[in-house]
């Protein structure tokens, strides 16, 4: 569970560095409430503008942005 919490924090921090906030970014509570937990990160919904900003921040296949 600690590793999953840290992953969410890392992702939230990385998005914040480029000015993106995903308010519903969290761990999916159902995914780690099982006998054998398998935590999933829920990215949630975002505006079209935010989706475009995320896409622009990701590297292209040619290594550019």
Buried (B, 14 or more C-beta within 10 A) or exposed (E): EEEBEEEBEEBBEEBEEEEBEBEEBBBEEEBBEEEEEEBEBBBEEBEEEBEEBBEEBEEEEEEEE
